[in-house]
Each structure stands twice: as C-alpha cells, then as structure tokens.
Amino acid sequence: MLSTFWLLALLGGGLRLVMGLLLRRYTRYRLSISQPVAGVLIILAGLPGYVSPISFPIPLSLTLGFLGVDLMMQRVGRAGE
C-alpha cells in the first residue's frame, strides 16, 4: 500500500501532466519551470516552518510530484516553438 507521501507525489505529477496537456492543446505554450527555480521551490517546501524565510503552504510531496519532471529533464527551446 502506498503512503500518503507517494500518493500526493503521484497526484502532483498527474496534475502537472493534465495541466500541461490542456495548455498544449489549447495554446502553443509548454508548461516548464527552470531547474534552479524548481530546486529552490522544493527546498522551500522541505524546510520546517520555523526555519523557512517565507511561508510555503504546499506539502513537499505535492511539490516534488509537480516539479519533479523539471528536475529530471532539461528542455531545450528552439526558435518558433
């Protein structure tokens, strides 16, 4: 049985997949976040509340699922896409 952490991570990845497909279907844009920004957001989500410089209300597992694709793959943009 999967723990709550992995269920939320899968939910975040599924949400990202659906949002990316819908955005690509109705517009010509791709949903992507640069790797350094994704890394900083995951670090902020993992910090405890008393250490965090800003409030980040999204759980680490959901953030990891949503931004995991950007951390694993690097997208190279071409002119006209």
C-alpha positions in Angstrom: 0.0 0.0 0.0 1.3 3.5 -0.8 1.9 6.0 1.9 0.4 9.5 1.9 3.7 11.0 0.7 3.7 8.9 -2.5 0.0 9.4 -3.2 0.4 13.2 -3.0 3.5 13.0 -5.2 1.6 10.9 -7.8 -1.3 13.4 -7.5 1.1 16.3 -8.2 2.6 14.5 -11.2 -0.8 13.7 -12.6 -2.0 17.3 -12.1 1.1 18.5 -13.9 0.5 16.1 -16.8 -3.1 17.2 -17.2 -2.3 20.9 -17.0 0.5 20.5 -19.5 -1.7 18.6 -22.0 -4.5 21.1 -21.7 -2.2 24.0 -22.1 -0.5 22.5 -25.1 -3.9 21.5 -26.7 -5.5 25.0 -26.5 -2.4 27.1 -26.9 1.1 26.7 -28.3 2.8 27.1 -24.9 4.6 24.4 -22.9 4.5 24.2 -19.1 8.1 24.3 -17.8 10.0 25.8 -14.9 13.8 26.2 -15.0 15.7 23.7 -12.9 17.2 26.2 -10.4 13.8 27.6 -9.7 12.3 24.1 -9.2 15.1 23.2 -6.9 14.6 26.3 -4.8 10.8 25.7 -4.5 11.4 22.1 -3.4 14.0 23.2 -0.8 11.5 25.8 0.5 8.8 23.1 0.7 11.1 20.8 2.7 12.1 23.4 5.3 10.4 23.3 8.6 8.1 26.2 9.4 10.3 27.9 12.0 13.4 28.0 9.6 11.6 28.9 6.4 12.1 32.6 5.3 8.7 32.7 3.7 5.5 30.7 4.2 5.1 27.9 1.6 1.7 26.2 2.1 2.1 23.3 -0.3 3.4 20.0 1.1 6.8 18.7 0.0 5.3 15.6 -1.7 2.9 17.5 -3.9 5.7 20.0 -4.8 8.0 17.2 -5.7 5.4 15.5 -7.9 4.6 18.7 -9.7 8.2 19.9 -10.2 9.9 16.5 -10.5 9.7 16.5 -14.3 11.6 19.8 -14.5 14.3 18.5 -12.2 14.7 15.2 -14.2 14.6 16.6 -17.7 16.1 19.6 -19.3 14.1 21.2 -22.1 16.0 22.9 -24.9 13.9 25.6 -26.6 14.1 26.2 -30.3 13.0 29.3 -32.2 9.4 29.2 -33.3 8.2 26.7 -30.7 
